[in-house]
Amino acid sequence: MEYTQLGRTGLKVSRLVLGTMNFGPQTDEATSHAIMDTALDAGLNFFDTANVYGWGENKGRTEEIVGSWFAKGDGRRDRTVIATKVYGNMGADGEAWPNHDKLSALNIRRAVEGSLKRLGTDYIDLYQFHHVDRATPFEEIWQAVDVLIQQGKILYAGSSNFPGYKIAQANEIAARRGAVGLVSEQCLYNLFERRAEMEVIPAAREYGLGVIPWSPLHGGLLGGVLKKEAEGKRRTEGRAAATLADPASRARLQAYEDLLDKHGLEPGAVGLAWLLTRPGVTGPIVGPRTPEQLDGALRALEVELGEELLAGLDEIFPGPGPSPEAFAW
């Protein structure tokens, strides 16, 4: 396993991040524990979750599963860098009370206590804002974070789904307070969806944030979906089905699979390996439902992409170009 620093911090994390969103809704507790054991045995030490995972009436269930895994002991908690998130409403469905969501000082305090209890730990390594809160000033957010750091309940703060200007605003205000500010940004980024390259990733690099891409295979579309579809191994639905219904998108995916077939490479492994070549990327989040899917993701660490192949991928999935040249002269 390769390790890198998380942004400008001294924290060392694995180049792949274990996403836990499927734990509970799609993967039972025993299998989830087996996946986490396999990940840790492979040296993957960076786990990502969120207070709302489990969804619906089971919000918080994913954190509970991670917590029950920590409770097995044998150094599991000490060897794991755990990241969770705050923003979504944790009230029971139909009972979305005011102040039970977003980033007010009150909700941050309440949400941290809930996550600590469910995770069965006394501190969170990386506490991430799951979305921007346009109603709460960063002065209030950082005041709440400062208290939690002083109490030893969190070590670092990160963002998720922030635009570039909000990353800048957050860290400028933190700097004026003498605080560390954001150390990571978790954003949608993959071969198919490269808009983060315009503003988000440049801002993250400028301010020393590690970039943690989510949906690295674009909902499975970059994992060889057309071949699996032809073999009857996969049925797409929702956003993925809509993408495949678009002739231009389908043609790009076909070109992608044909190119990798020519090189004898697995599409899923290449999609992850490509992200590992991108400037500023700490590591993509992989969210396996089964141990076999985790094994496939780990193989990405063994893939080396040559210049010719990288050029071919850029031709199929061109990036937006730098800002402001992408939209101005």
C-alpha positions, 0 to 999 in steps of 0.5 A: 500500500502506498501512503501520502500526506493528507493535504498540508497536514502531517497525517499519513493516509492510504492512496485508496479510501474505503467508502462505507456508504453501502454498509447497512443499506446493501451490505450486512454487518458481518460482510461489512466487517469482513471488508474492513478487515481485508482493507486494513490487512491490505494497509488501507487505513483511511475510512470514510463515512457520514452521519446520515449513511444508512438513510431513511429510518436507518440514518446512523446505521453505517456509523454503528457498523463501523463502531461495532467493528472498532469494538472488536479491538486488536488495534482496529481503531488505532490503525484507522484514520476515520472520516465522517461528515455533518450536514444532513438532518438526523431527525426521524423522517417526517420530523425534520426539526429546525437546528437538526441539520446544516452547520450551525454551532448547535448542530455541529455540537449535537452531530459530533456527539452522535457520531462519537457515540455511534462510532464508539470512539472518543475522537474523529480524525477528519470531520467533514462538512458534507455540503456548503451552508449558505446561512451560517457564517464561517466565523461561527463554523470555525468557532465550533470547530475550535472548541471541538479540537480543544476538547480533543473530539476532532483533529482536522476539518474538511469539506465535501461538495464545496465550490472553489470560492467557498474553499478560499473563503473558508480558509481565509477566515480560518487564517484570520482566526489563527486556525488551520482551516480545511485540510481536505475536499471531497468532490465528484471527480472522475474521467467522465466528470472532470469539471472539478479541474476548473475551480475546485481542485486548483483552489484545493491545491492553492490552500493545501487541501488533499482532494478525495474524489467520490464516485471515481467510476461515475456510478459504475459506468467506468467499470466496464458497464457496456461489456457487463450489460452485454453479458447480462451481468449488470442492469443500470438504473437512475442516472447511469441509465440516463447516461447510457441512453445518450448516444454520445456518452455511450460512444465515449464509454465504448471507446474507453472499453475498446482502448483498455481491451486493446491494452489488456486492462480492467476498466475499473482499475484504470479509472481508479489508477487514472485518479492516482496520477492527477495532481492534488489527489490524495486518494479516491473513495472506493465503496465496495458492496462485497469483498470481491469488489474491494479486491478489484479496487486494490488491483488499481494500485498495481496499474501503471499508465503510460503516456500513450494510454493517458493521452488516449484517455484524455482524447476520449474524456477531455478535461475542461481546461484551466480557469479562466481560459476554459471560458474566457480568452 
